[in-house]
């Protein structure tokens, strides 16, 4: 299952690589391309074949562009309800998730008796220095706010039992991998090297990347809220001690400059009030989020499905 937005030429190359990989390892499979409302028309000969290991290729076109995380959520829900597979392989349709890594991931999957989701862990990235620097800063922020280190992307293998869980987890709507970690579904990492795009340029701009990162953090909103609240309380306690120190300097020593204590104490009290308001807001946000009935993938995904077209075999 691959989300796709205007990357038709890359998909054409990737389908051939997938077929070669599955053929070499004796595997068979079906492909679902989740077309995230692409503006470029799909080529009629996108899946001309012939293929030896790919039995069927479908395109699920969405009614509107949702971004690749929500496209993955809808794709998983569609696969679960319409196909009921034993195993689902999720990967991006740009070639950076390399088909050559699939046999190794499947081997680990079988070693663990098909009871865990297997993620490809990135040991080395292929992007430029600026992107890698920004990505490492994001990893630090994510770890500080959630307590979880970012090591994986979408490239993964899902057994049926965990697919049944993911399609009823609301957080899957925002970020697939983060929802796995948040729901404590059993998962394993397999070290891989991220590849390069097979053709064209990435469709993700800076805004999309920031939204993608924030979506992952939003999955842990209650954890983030609690951590920020505790940090705010620690800051408030420190400011309270500073207030006491100002009062002691004012009345117990001769070091205070006229007007200094009043100004300093006033500024500290203003900051304390702002922290108090922040804590109230974070607490309310966390409580509201826990009581809010949100998107349930298996129930709501159909609203976004436009049409499903079988493009291989060609006669179907």
VENQUI-V459612 format. One record per residue. N is the residue number from 1. RES is the residue in one letter. SS is DSSP state (helix for helix, strand for strand, loop for the rest). D_CENTER is the distance of its C-alpha to the mean C-alpha in Angstrom with 1 decimal. Layout:
n = <N N>
res = <RES RES>
ss = <SS SS>
d_center = <D_CENTER D_CENTER>
This chain:
n = <1 2 3 4 5 6 7 8 9 10 11 12 13 14 15 16 17 18 19 20 21 22 23 24 25 26 27 28 29 30 31 32 33 34 35 36 37 38 39 40 41 42 43 44 45 46 47 48 49 50 51 52 53 54 55 56 57 58 59 60 61 62 63 64 65 66 67 68 69 70 71 72 73 74 75 76 77 78 79 80 81 82 83 84 85 86 87 88 89 90 91 92 93 94 95 96 97 98 99 100 101 102 103 104 105 106 107 108 109 110 111 112 113 114 115 116 117 118 119 120 121 122 123 124 125 126 127 128 129 130 131 132 133 134 135 136 137 138 139 140 141 142 143 144 145 146 147 148 149 150 151 152 153 154 155 156 157 158 159 160 161 162 163 164 165 166 167 168 169 170 171 172 173 174 175 176 177 178 179 180 181 182 183 184 185 186 187 188 189 190 191 192 193 194 195 196 197 198 199 200 201 202 203 204 205 206 207 208 209 210 211 212 213 214 215 216 217 218 219 220 221 222 223 224 225 226 227 228 229 230 231 232 233 234 235 236 237 238 239 240 241 242 243 244 245 246 247 248 249 250 251 252 253 254 255 256 257 258 259 260 261 262 263 264 265 266 267 268 269 270 271 272 273 274 275 276 277 278 279 280 281 282 283 284 285 286 287 288 289 290 291 292 293 294 295 296 297 298 299 300 301 302 303 304 305 306 307 308 309 310 311 312 313 314 315 316>
res = <X X X X X X X X X X X X X X X X X X X X X X X X X X X X X X X X X X X X X X X X X X X X X X X X X X X X X X X X X X X X X X X X X X X X X X X X X X X X X X X X X X X X X X X X X X X X X X X X X X X X X X X X X X X X X X X X X X X X X X X X X X X X X X X X X X X X X X X X X X X X X X X X X X X X X X X X X X X X X X X X X X X X X X X X X X X X X X X X X X X X X X X X X X X X X X X X X X X X X X X X X X X X X X X X X X X X X X X X X X X X X X X X X X X X X X X X X X X X X X X X X X X X X X X X X X X X X X X X X X X X X X X X X X X X X X X X X X X X X X X X X X X X X X X X X X X X X X X X X X X X X X X X X X X X X X X X X X X X>
ss = <loop strand strand strand loop loop loop helix helix helix helix helix helix helix helix helix helix helix helix helix helix helix helix helix helix loop loop loop strand strand strand strand strand strand strand loop loop loop loop loop loop loop loop loop loop loop loop loop loop loop loop loop loop strand strand strand strand strand strand strand strand strand loop loop loop loop loop helix helix helix helix helix helix helix helix helix helix helix helix helix helix helix loop loop loop loop strand strand strand strand loop loop loop loop loop loop loop loop helix helix helix helix helix helix helix helix helix helix helix helix helix loop loop loop loop loop strand strand strand strand strand strand strand strand loop loop loop loop helix helix helix helix helix helix helix helix helix helix helix helix helix helix helix helix helix helix loop loop loop loop loop strand strand strand strand strand strand strand strand helix helix helix helix helix helix helix loop loop loop helix helix helix helix loop loop helix helix helix helix helix helix helix loop loop loop loop strand strand strand strand strand strand strand loop loop loop loop loop loop loop loop loop loop loop loop helix helix helix helix helix helix helix helix helix helix helix helix helix loop loop helix helix helix helix helix helix helix helix helix helix helix helix helix helix helix helix helix helix helix helix helix helix helix helix helix helix helix helix helix helix helix helix loop loop loop loop loop loop loop helix helix helix helix helix helix helix helix helix helix helix helix helix helix helix helix helix helix helix helix helix helix helix helix helix helix helix helix helix helix helix helix loop loop loop loop loop helix helix helix helix helix helix helix helix strand strand strand strand strand strand strand strand loop loop loop loop>
d_center = <15.5 14.3 13.1 15.7 16.9 20.4 19.9 22.9 24.8 21.9 21.4 25.1 25.1 22.1 23.8 26.9 25.1 23.4 26.9 28.5 26.2 26.6 30.3 30.8 29.2 31.0 27.9 27.7 24.8 23.9 21.3 19.5 18.4 16.5 18.2 16.2 19.7 20.7 23.6 25.1 27.0 26.2 29.0 31.4 31.6 27.9 28.4 32.1 32.1 33.9 31.4 32.5 29.4 27.4 29.2 27.5 25.0 23.8 22.3 20.6 20.9 19.2 21.5 19.5 16.7 13.5 10.9 9.1 6.2 9.4 11.5 9.8 10.4 13.9 14.5 14.0 16.3 18.8 19.0 19.6 22.2 24.0 23.9 23.4 22.5 23.1 20.1 17.1 15.8 12.4 12.4 12.1 15.5 16.4 18.0 16.0 15.0 18.6 20.4 22.8 20.3 20.1 23.5 22.7 19.5 21.7 24.4 22.3 21.2 24.9 26.0 24.0 25.6 22.5 21.5 18.1 14.8 15.1 12.4 13.5 13.7 14.4 17.9 18.6 16.9 19.0 18.3 21.1 22.0 20.8 17.2 17.3 18.9 16.4 13.5 15.7 16.4 12.8 12.6 15.8 14.9 11.8 14.3 17.0 15.3 13.6 15.6 12.9 12.7 9.7 11.0 8.9 6.8 7.2 10.9 12.2 15.1 15.2 18.7 20.1 20.4 16.7 15.9 18.4 16.6 13.1 14.9 16.5 13.6 13.0 9.7 8.4 9.4 7.0 3.5 4.9 4.8 5.3 7.7 9.4 10.2 11.1 13.4 14.9 14.9 16.7 14.8 16.3 15.4 17.6 18.3 18.0 18.6 16.4 18.7 19.7 19.5 22.3 23.5 23.0 20.7 17.0 16.4 13.9 16.0 15.8 15.1 12.1 10.7 11.5 10.1 6.6 7.3 9.1 6.7 5.0 8.7 9.9 8.9 11.5 13.9 16.9 16.5 16.1 19.0 21.2 20.6 21.5 24.4 25.7 25.5 27.3 29.9 30.5 31.0 33.4 35.4 35.8 37.0 39.4 40.9 41.4 43.2 45.4 46.1 47.1 49.5 51.0 51.6 53.1 55.5 56.1 56.6 58.3 55.4 53.9 54.6 55.8 53.0 50.3 49.5 49.3 46.9 44.6 44.6 43.8 40.8 39.5 40.0 38.1 35.1 35.4 35.5 32.3 30.5 32.0 30.6 27.1 27.2 28.5 25.7 22.9 24.7 25.1 21.5 20.4 23.3 22.6 18.9 20.2 22.9 21.1 20.7 17.6 16.1 16.7 15.3 18.4 20.7 19.4 17.7 21.2 21.7 19.5 20.9 23.7 25.2 24.8 26.9 27.9 28.6 29.7 32.4 34.0 36.7 34.4>
